[in-house]
Amino acid sequence: MTSTTEKVRQLAPHWGVMFVLMFGTLALVERFITGELGFLPSLVVVIVIALAYPAVVRALGVAPPVWERS
């Protein structure tokens, strides 16, 4: 079992990437597709990225050990 500190160390880079990906996607959507998004559409975009990111990272083989399924 890994300690909390080790889990945070493994996940911090992925949290950062997800954060940048969320803001980047929202900026691109607002700039090139729709103009200003409302709260709910923005929330949907964020949730989709948050749910899809771990699966994509696992498929690419770069998931941290705490996300690996046994």
N, C-alpha and C positions, 0 to 999 in steps of 0.2 A: 504494500500500500504506500502510495506516495504522500508526502507531507503537503500541507496547504501551500507552503512557500514554493515547493517544487512545481505544484500545479499552476500557480500564478506565473512562475517563471516560464513555463512552457506555453501558457495561453496568452500572455501579454502581447507578443508580436501579432498573434491572430486577432486579438481584440482591436489592436491598432489598425490592422489592414481592413477589418470589417468597418470600423469607424470611418476611415478614409473612403472606402468603397461606397458606404451609405451616403455620405455627403457629396461625393463625386457624382453618383448616380442621380441624386436629387437635383444637383446643379445642372447636369446635362439635360434632364427631363424638363426642368423649368426653362432652360435657355433655348432648347431646340425644338421641343415638342409642344408643350402646353402653355407656356407662360407660368404664372404663379399657381402652384398646387395648393389645394386646401389641406387642412390637417389630416383628414381621414385618408385621402390618396397618398399623402406622404407617409403616414403610418403604415399603410399597406406595403409600400415600397420597402420600408425599413424592415418590416416583419418578413417579407419574402427573402430579402438578402440575409437576414439573421438565420432563417431556417435553411436556406439553400447553401450557404457558405460552408458549414461543416461537411456536408455531403460532397460538395465539389472538392474540397481539400482532401478528403479521404480518397476520392476517385483519382486524384492526381498523385497520391502517395506522399503527401507532405504534411499529413495531420500529426499533431503532437501525440505522444504516447497515451496521454489521458483521454484522447478521443478515439483511440483504436478500440474496436469491438473485439471481445475475446470469444 
